[in-house]
Amino acid sequence: MTAAVCVDVGSTYTKACRIDLGTGEMTGRAEVPTTAASDVLVGLDAAVAAVGHSKTDHLYVCSSAGGGLRLAVVGYEALVTAEAGHRVGLSAGAQVVHVASGPLDGRAVTALRASRPDVILLVGGTDGGDSSVLLHNARRLATSRMRVPVVVAGNSDISDTAAGLLAERDISVTVTSNVLPRIGVLDPGPARAAIRDVFLRHVIGGKRLSKGGRFASLVRAATPDAVLAGVELLADLTGTGVLVVDVGGATTDVYSALVPDAELTEGPRRDVAGTLWRARTVEGDLGVAVGAPGTVAAATAEKLALPETGRSPTPESDRSLAAAAAIVALRRHARGHSPGPGRPRTGGRDLREVRLVVGSGGVLRHGGGRYVLQAVLADTAGGWAAPAGARTVVDERYVLAAAGLLAIDHRDAAIALLNTL
């Protein structure tokens, strides 16, 4: 039997499952604490052994340990190219920790450095359009003494020149296609792939999660990127809108895959920064463990009622925290975000036509799924319109991440696995 073991190394737990590649059947599943304090390979190897790994099995690994991928976006104009870069960064499985727009000055470089990015996405100008800001920002980054890998995905007429300015200062740089080749046309694929490659080459090893290079050689994607690939395949299978809420100990992620609307793509209602029909947002301040204080603060700001949680967590308090984190994360995902004080919100998502809502995360898998998803769909005071008549399901066996890892090499097995949802 040809099989694959898919492993998700999270900040708290390492999850593994063994998949029969002929049938897509999950033949084993295990969950062990992540051993980041010593070496993540200890927990990874334990999880792999627990599912009955054979020497002939393929091994696919994704990781969000160590905080995942921190991305900063430097763009030309806040509401167009910088916003387009922001959307692409989120779709690449990154936590976008900073967005700068316009020509960088000393104060802007200081703010960028303070955000501690793992990767910088440098964008600006449509193809054949303005090139001055992209070149200016490349020069400022080159002289900033920030030794952070840069992905250049701006005006294709000048991107190689911009990359050359960075390479002259020994900064690792990757050139890819423009994220916004024309106004209203968003092309996330090449930049997303480039960010993934930089994450694998530079970030995984730099987190000092493991001694030697074996762990870095095993990891194929950031976990959110793998999950998004699974969500995209699920949306293709169902032909409907899909919404996924993943509540973790430190972060809460939201994924949405919508059915494209021609009027919003080409018509008069199109978004100048382009529309991502498959998108993701990550909320680094929302969780049920180390992220619990952030959840309480955000829920209070959103005027959500929270029960007393006490000093020791209980299933009831965890369930309430998970519901609050999910509601706040959904509100932010659907309402979009503001690039600055007094600036209009952009990047919002119309989720009314979603027909499948999937819950994920430890609290939801261990009995809290129905409560959390019902609370999300009953949210009528958050400035967004919840899906009407959607079916709800909990991803109890970590199907989405595994399917995303298998989607390219073993698509039929990934499809069979998703059908078990």
Secondary structure, 3 states (H helix, E strand, C coil): CCEEEEEEECCCEEEEEEEECCCCCEEEEEEEECCCCCCHHHHHHHHHHHCCCCCCCEEEEEECHHHCEEEEEEECCCCCHHHHHHHHHHHCCEEEEEEEECCCCHHHHHHHHHCCCCEEEECCCCCCCCCHHHHHHHHHHHCCCCCCCEEECCCCCCHHHHHHHHHCCCCCEEECCCCCCECCECCCHHHHHHHHHHHHHHHHHHCCCCCCCHHHHHEEEEHHHHHHHHHHHHHHHHCCEEEEEEECCCCEEEEEECCCCHHHHCCCCCCCCCCCCEEEEEECCCCCCCCHHHHHHHHHHCCCCCCCCCCCCCHHHHHHHHHHHHHHHHHHHHHCECCCCCCCCECCCCCCCEEEEEEECHHHHHHHHHHHHHHHHCCCCCCCCCCCCCEEEECCCCHHHHHHHHCCCCHHHHHHHHHCC
